[in-house]
């Protein structure tokens, strides 16, 4: 629970993947379906981080 900021930073990074993939894909003329595949890395990467964040919050509330 001491380094829960790492999970928050990971969620921010996953959210940053989506605009980065769309903007950089447009600049590099990557087809739109491939850009959506690149965006899915941010979405699927956030799922385990959200689960970890919920577990951390549950542990914090239990220890209080």
N, C-alpha and C positions, 0 to 999 in steps of 0.2 A: 504494500500500500504506500510505501515511501516514495516509489518512483512511478506513481500513477500518471504523471505528466507525459511519460513515454507513450502511453496509450492514447492520450489526447492529441499528442503531436502526430501520431500515426493516423488518427482519424482526419486531422487537418490535411495531412499529406495525401490521403486517399481522396479527399474532396478536391484537392488541387489537381489531381490527375485528369479529371473530367474536362475542365476548361483548357488545360494544357494540351490534351489530346485533340480537342476540337480546333483550337487555334493553330497549333503546330501542324496538324494534319491538313488544314486549309492552305497554309503557307507552302507546304511541301507537295500539294496536289494529291494527297492520299484519298482514295475513294471513301465515300461516306460510310459504307458498311464496315470497313476496316477501322475507321475512327471510332465507331461504336464498340468494336471489339476492344480497342485500346481503352475506352471508357469503362468497359466491364471489369478491367483489372482494378480500378479504383473501387468499384461497387463490391466485387467479391472479396477484395482485401479488407474492406471495412466490416464485413460480417463477423469474422472472428474477433475483431477489435471491439465491436459493440458488445459481444457476449462477455469478453473480458472486463469491459467497463462496468457492465451490470453486476458481474460477480464482485468486483472491487467495491462498488457502492453497497452491495449487500453485506460484505464483510465489515465495512466501516460502520454501518448501522447496527450490526450485531455486536461490535466491540464497544459501542457507546453505552 
